[in-house]
Amino acid sequence: MARIRTPFGLATALLSVAGFTALLAARPVASDRLPRDNLLLYRGDDGNAKPVTTVAEWAKRRAEIVRGAEAVMGKLPGPEKRCPLDPKTEEEVDCGKYVRRLITYASEPGSRVPAYLLIPKDVLAGGKKAPAILCLHGTDNVVGHGNVVGLGNKTNRQYASELADRGYVAFAPNYPLLAKYQPDLKKLGWESGTLKAVWDNMRGLDLLESLPYVDASKGFATIGHSLGGHNSVYTALFDDRLKVVVSSCGLDSFLDYYKGDEKNWQPERGWVQHRYMMKLADYKGRLVDIPFDFHELIGALAPRDVFIVAPKGDGNFRFDSVDRIVAAARPVFQLYGHPERLRVEHPDCGHDFPPDMREAAYKLFDTVIAGKPGR
């Protein structure tokens, strides 16, 4: 029998050995996750942490990061979710230099995704191809993906329209469970809205690859603000066709999110919503144990180009937390010999995507996927 002193001092309680064992098993166990702020460690065959000295060793750490993300989001599907894309045009609007098509496509059996496809007219005329960019919108429950094509009443969000004006094919799918796009995640078998969005985006890239006027020879880029900012990072984690990732006001560490206030880790608050990851509620009070964080996600994007816009006055995501994330991820880019491909800027504004930051993103696209001089 085991004697355990109660909180009341002299009183004692007798527990059976089985009961005592059950009590211990119910206590939270410290996570054995590798440190989020030291990415140059990987788990060896013996289970112990070892220093990363080569890209091959880093690949083992990266695989663990992906497994950690999938433990919360759900596992990325395979061929069983693939089906003919069957794109259909619902509406076409002449926008001067380009046409804007509202389309739907089948990302999986039983689910059609609404998206805007913006195509420069000189590309449609034939004989010319243009690179394409995945344009992911922020939280908007009225027009959804419309806010990146100039619809709605939000300023500094029209990056899809601006990119089409510059000669890019711009593709803007709607995020699940916002505005008119309301897929039944449970019926479709998804554990999170986050992974459903990733899958929809990946199938959108499949669609772009199938279009005769899209030049995919240098890969694709993705750009997003707020919700679109982390949606871009999550998608690029799983799809290396994305060669440039631009995230505006889209992230900070889970540990720093609204200063770690526990009320934001309850169901339907903050990250713990059906359109995000409900499993994160399990980590309330022990955020340090979440098996992935943005330090690791950003590191996992190396050696691709990553541009993070983190305004000093952002009330959603802390810019100093972003600096810690970048400091943790940069050694991975250095391991590949490209530390310059990870860039962060802190404009003096609130939760916004100002014109000079968008212009910097566009110039990066020009250099990397359009092949124009500049780097």
Disulfide bonds with the S-S distance in Angstrom:
none
